[in-house]
Amino acid sequence: MENFILIFICLAAGIFLQRLAIFADNGPLTLNLYVIWIALPALILRQVPTLSFSTDLFILLLMPWLMTGLGAVLVLAASRLFAWSREVTAVLLLTVPLGNTSFLGIPMIEAFWGTDMVSYGIIYDQFGSFLALSTYGSFILALYSEQQRQSAGAIVKKILTFPPFLALLFALLFAKQLQQQAIAGSLSLIASSLVPVVMFAIGLQLKIKLAPGQTLPFCFGLTTKLLIAPFAALFICQLSGIDTSASRIAVFEAGMPPMVTAGAMAMSAGLAPRLTAALVGWGILLSFGSLSFLALFL
């Protein structure tokens, strides 16, 4: 419940202060740069060293990567069909494949499925969504952050110098040292600022009316993320003959709204910020209904 209240307070505060025009026009960009350079690397450095995995939970490891691939394919197909701009395509490639499987997903699992199921959600998030954000997300941002097409070398350089990706490598190399109590505690404090800052930044940019030409990609993005993705995940489980508690949580996590941090990545690069804010902000609000329906269906 605290997570839900925090989301709404920060989102509402951003919307309110947007109306008062207190913040400069580049205020949201500054906040998002803080997330990319400070808060998100701290979260990666705190969480990655604690990862562990058991082979009997393979569906929770595989499903988020399948959803990432499916989301990317659907976005690219729709972008080609409707001739969307590069920045709109980039925003959808970040927000449709990557779901809010941690900050919103974990409390939702506890609310609908009980505390015993939370561990499944953590595995889905940490081994899937979290690593996809650092790798796939870094690649998309490097590929689309410039208007002109870049060489393969330039893309690789951007990925290797992207703060979250560097944090991921550092976390893997120095996992033991990062788990020391003083370091882990400090990183946790810094990482805890991520969601409040991002939701506040989204509130500063959230508009009821989208920019011209963005209504269709907005509807496509949320329909794909909240409805198509979870039922595609359910179809995969049924096709594979998997019907376990872990598989049901995997399907439930597949239906989470766009990831807050993926939206921050898009906005930090100046990629259709109004569309990004709408996908993340309205996605969270609409997900309370869609996830309730999904839980009852499962």
C-alpha positions as CSV (number, residue, x, y, z in Angstrom):
1,M,0.0,0.0,0.0
2,E,2.9,2.4,0.8
3,N,4.2,2.0,-2.8
4,F,0.8,3.0,-4.3
5,I,0.5,6.0,-2.0
6,L,4.0,7.1,-2.8
7,I,3.3,6.8,-6.6
8,F,0.2,8.9,-6.4
9,I,1.6,11.6,-4.1
10,C,4.7,12.1,-6.3
11,L,2.6,12.0,-9.5
12,A,0.0,14.4,-8.2
13,A,2.7,16.8,-6.8
14,G,4.4,16.9,-10.3
15,I,1.0,17.6,-12.0
16,F,0.2,20.3,-9.4
17,L,3.5,22.1,-9.7
18,Q,3.3,21.8,-13.5
19,R,0.2,24.0,-13.3
20,L,2.0,26.6,-11.2
21,A,5.0,26.7,-13.6
22,I,7.5,26.8,-10.8
23,F,10.0,24.5,-12.4
24,A,12.1,25.5,-15.4
25,D,11.3,23.9,-18.8
26,N,14.4,21.7,-18.4
27,G,13.5,20.6,-14.8
28,P,12.2,17.2,-15.8
29,L,15.3,16.5,-17.9
30,T,17.5,17.4,-14.9
31,L,15.6,15.0,-12.7
32,N,15.8,12.2,-15.3
33,L,19.5,12.7,-15.7
34,Y,19.9,12.3,-11.9
35,V,18.0,9.0,-12.2
36,I,20.2,7.7,-15.0
37,W,23.5,8.7,-13.6
38,I,22.9,8.3,-9.8
39,A,19.8,6.5,-8.6
40,L,19.6,3.7,-11.2
41,P,23.3,2.7,-11.0
42,A,22.9,2.6,-7.2
43,L,19.9,0.3,-7.6
44,I,21.8,-2.0,-9.9
45,L,24.9,-2.0,-7.6
46,R,22.6,-2.9,-4.7
47,Q,20.4,-5.6,-6.3
48,V,22.6,-7.5,-8.8
49,P,25.1,-8.9,-6.2
50,T,22.2,-10.5,-4.3
51,L,20.8,-12.5,-7.3
52,S,20.4,-16.3,-7.0
53,F,18.5,-18.7,-9.1
54,S,17.1,-22.3,-9.1
55,T,16.6,-24.3,-12.3
56,D,13.1,-25.4,-11.3
57,L,11.9,-21.8,-11.7
58,F,13.1,-21.5,-15.3
59,I,9.8,-20.1,-16.6
60,L,10.4,-17.0,-14.4
61,L,13.8,-16.5,-16.0
62,L,12.7,-17.1,-19.6
63,M,9.3,-15.3,-19.7
64,P,10.5,-11.7,-19.3
65,W,13.0,-12.1,-22.2
66,L,10.3,-13.6,-24.4
67,M,8.1,-10.7,-23.5
68,T,10.9,-8.3,-24.3
69,G,11.4,-9.9,-27.7
70,L,7.7,-10.1,-28.5
71,G,7.2,-6.4,-27.5
72,A,10.0,-5.3,-29.7
73,V,8.8,-7.2,-32.7
74,L,5.2,-5.9,-32.3
75,V,6.5,-2.3,-31.9
76,L,8.7,-2.5,-35.0
77,A,5.9,-4.0,-37.1
78,A,3.4,-1.3,-36.0
79,S,6.0,1.4,-36.5
80,R,6.6,0.2,-40.1
81,L,2.9,-0.1,-40.7
82,F,2.0,3.3,-39.4
83,A,5.2,5.1,-40.3
84,W,5.9,6.4,-36.8
85,S,8.9,8.6,-36.3
86,R,12.2,7.3,-34.8
87,E,11.6,9.0,-31.5
88,V,8.1,7.5,-31.1
89,T,9.4,4.1,-32.1
90,A,12.2,4.4,-29.5
91,V,9.8,5.3,-26.7
92,L,7.6,2.3,-27.5
93,L,10.6,0.0,-27.8
94,L,11.6,1.0,-24.2
95,T,8.1,1.2,-22.6
96,V,6.3,-1.7,-24.2
97,P,8.8,-4.6,-23.7
98,L,9.9,-3.5,-20.2
99,G,7.3,-3.7,-17.4
100,N,7.1,-2.2,-13.9
101,T,7.6,-5.7,-12.4
102,S,9.3,-4.5,-9.2
103,F,8.0,-1.4,-7.6
104,L,4.4,-2.0,-8.8
105,G,4.7,-5.7,-9.6
106,I,5.8,-7.0,-6.1
107,P,3.1,-5.2,-4.2
108,M,0.5,-6.3,-6.7
109,I,1.5,-9.9,-6.3
110,E,1.3,-9.6,-2.6
111,A,-2.1,-8.0,-2.8
112,F,-3.7,-10.5,-5.3
113,W,-1.7,-13.7,-4.6
114,G,-0.3,-13.5,-1.1
115,T,3.1,-13.0,0.4
116,D,4.2,-16.6,-0.4
117,M,4.2,-15.7,-4.1
118,V,6.4,-12.6,-3.8
119,S,9.6,-14.6,-4.2
120,Y,8.5,-15.6,-7.7
121,G,8.0,-12.0,-8.7
122,I,11.4,-11.1,-7.4
123,I,13.1,-13.7,-9.6
124,Y,11.1,-12.5,-12.6
125,D,12.1,-9.0,-12.0
126,Q,15.7,-9.4,-11.0
127,F,16.7,-12.1,-13.6
128,G,14.5,-10.7,-16.4
129,S,13.2,-7.2,-16.4
130,F,16.1,-5.8,-14.4
131,L,18.8,-7.3,-16.6
132,A,16.9,-6.4,-19.8
133,L,16.7,-2.8,-18.7
134,S,20.5,-2.7,-18.4
135,T,21.3,-4.5,-21.6
136,Y,18.4,-4.2,-24.1
137,G,17.5,-0.8,-22.7
138,S,21.0,0.5,-23.1
139,F,21.1,-0.8,-26.7
140,I,17.8,0.9,-27.7
141,L,18.8,4.2,-26.2
142,A,22.2,4.1,-27.9
143,L,20.6,3.2,-31.2
144,Y,17.8,5.8,-31.2
145,S,19.2,8.7,-29.1
146,E,20.6,10.4,-32.3
147,Q,18.5,11.5,-35.2
148,Q,21.0,10.2,-37.7
149,R,21.8,6.6,-38.0
150,Q,25.0,5.6,-36.2
151,S,27.8,3.1,-37.0
152,A,27.9,-0.2,-35.1
153,G,31.1,1.0,-33.3
154,A,29.3,4.2,-32.1
155,I,26.4,2.1,-30.8
156,V,28.7,-0.3,-28.9
157,K,30.6,2.7,-27.4
158,K,27.4,4.2,-26.2
159,I,26.3,1.0,-24.6
160,L,29.6,0.4,-22.9
161,T,29.7,3.9,-21.5
162,F,26.0,4.0,-20.4
163,P,25.9,4.4,-16.6
164,P,23.4,1.6,-15.9
165,F,25.4,-0.8,-18.0
166,L,28.7,0.2,-16.4
167,A,27.0,-0.3,-13.0
168,L,25.9,-3.8,-14.1
169,L,29.4,-4.8,-15.1
170,F,30.8,-3.4,-11.8
171,A,28.2,-5.2,-9.8
172,L,29.1,-8.5,-11.4
173,L,32.8,-8.0,-10.9
174,F,32.7,-6.7,-7.3
175,A,29.6,-8.5,-6.0
176,K,31.1,-9.5,-2.7
177,Q,32.5,-6.1,-1.8
178,L,29.2,-4.4,-2.6
179,Q,27.3,-6.6,-0.1
180,Q,29.2,-5.1,2.8
181,Q,26.7,-3.6,5.2
182,A,27.9,0.0,5.1
183,I,28.1,0.1,1.2
184,A,24.9,-1.8,0.7
185,G,23.0,0.5,3.1
186,S,24.3,3.6,1.4
187,L,23.3,2.3,-2.0
188,S,19.9,1.4,-0.8
189,L,19.3,4.9,0.4
190,I,20.3,6.4,-2.9
191,A,18.3,3.9,-4.9
192,S,15.2,4.6,-2.8
193,S,15.0,8.0,-4.5
194,L,14.6,6.5,-7.9
195,V,10.8,6.0,-8.1
196,P,9.8,9.3,-6.3
197,V,12.0,11.4,-8.5
198,V,10.8,9.7,-11.7
199,M,7.1,9.8,-10.8
200,F,7.5,13.5,-9.9
201,A,9.3,14.2,-13.2
202,I,6.5,12.3,-15.1
203,G,3.9,14.5,-13.3
204,L,5.7,17.6,-14.4
205,Q,5.2,16.5,-18.1
206,L,2.0,14.5,-17.9
207,K,-0.7,16.1,-20.2
208,I,-4.3,15.0,-20.6
209,K,-4.1,15.8,-24.3
210,L,-1.3,14.2,-26.2
211,A,0.7,15.9,-28.9
212,P,-0.6,15.5,-32.5
213,G,0.0,12.1,-34.0
214,Q,0.7,10.4,-30.6
215,T,-2.8,9.1,-29.8
216,L,-2.4,5.9,-31.9
217,P,1.0,4.9,-30.5
218,F,-0.3,5.7,-27.0
219,C,-3.3,3.4,-27.4
220,F,-1.1,0.7,-29.1
221,G,1.5,0.8,-26.4
222,L,-0.9,0.4,-23.5
223,T,-3.1,-2.2,-25.2
224,T,0.0,-4.3,-26.1
225,K,1.5,-3.9,-22.6
226,L,-1.6,-4.4,-20.5
227,L,-3.6,-6.9,-22.5
228,I,-1.7,-8.5,-25.4
229,A,1.5,-9.3,-23.5
230,P,-0.1,-11.2,-20.5
231,F,-2.3,-13.3,-22.7
232,A,0.6,-14.1,-25.0
233,A,2.5,-15.2,-21.9
234,L,-0.5,-17.3,-20.9
235,F,-0.6,-18.9,-24.4
236,I,3.2,-19.7,-24.2
237,C,2.6,-21.4,-20.8
238,Q,-0.3,-23.4,-22.1
239,L,1.5,-24.4,-25.3
240,S,4.4,-25.6,-23.1
241,G,2.1,-27.5,-20.8
242,I,3.2,-25.4,-17.8
243,D,0.6,-24.7,-15.1
244,T,2.3,-23.9,-11.8
245,S,2.2,-21.1,-9.3
246,A,5.4,-19.8,-10.9
247,S,3.9,-19.7,-14.4
248,R,0.8,-17.8,-13.1
249,I,3.0,-15.2,-11.5
250,A,5.1,-15.0,-14.8
251,V,1.8,-14.3,-16.7
252,F,0.7,-11.7,-14.1
253,E,4.1,-9.9,-14.2
254,A,3.9,-9.9,-18.0
255,G,0.8,-7.7,-17.7
256,M,2.5,-4.9,-15.6
257,P,2.4,-1.4,-17.1
258,P,5.5,0.3,-18.7
259,M,8.5,0.4,-16.4
260,V,9.1,3.8,-14.7
261,T,12.8,3.6,-15.2
262,A,12.5,2.8,-18.9
263,G,10.4,5.9,-19.2
264,A,13.1,7.9,-17.4
265,M,15.7,6.6,-19.9
266,A,13.5,7.8,-22.8
267,M,12.9,11.2,-21.3
268,S,16.5,11.7,-20.4
269,A,17.3,11.4,-24.1
270,G,14.5,13.8,-25.1
271,L,12.5,11.1,-26.9
272,A,8.9,12.2,-27.1
273,P,8.7,13.2,-23.4
274,R,4.9,13.9,-23.5
275,L,4.2,10.4,-25.0
276,T,6.6,8.8,-22.5
277,A,5.0,10.5,-19.5
278,A,1.5,9.5,-20.7
279,L,2.5,5.8,-21.2
280,V,4.0,5.5,-17.8
281,G,1.5,7.7,-15.9
282,W,-1.7,6.5,-17.4
283,G,-0.3,3.0,-17.6
284,I,0.0,2.8,-13.9
285,L,-3.5,4.2,-13.3
286,L,-5.1,1.8,-15.9
287,S,-3.2,-1.2,-14.6
288,F,-5.2,-1.3,-11.4
289,G,-8.2,-2.3,-13.5
290,S,-6.4,-4.5,-16.0
291,L,-4.4,-6.4,-13.3
292,S,-7.6,-7.0,-11.3
293,F,-9.2,-8.6,-14.4
294,L,-6.0,-10.6,-15.1
295,A,-5.9,-12.0,-11.6
296,L,-9.5,-13.0,-11.7
297,F,-9.0,-14.6,-15.1
298,L,-6.0,-16.6,-13.9
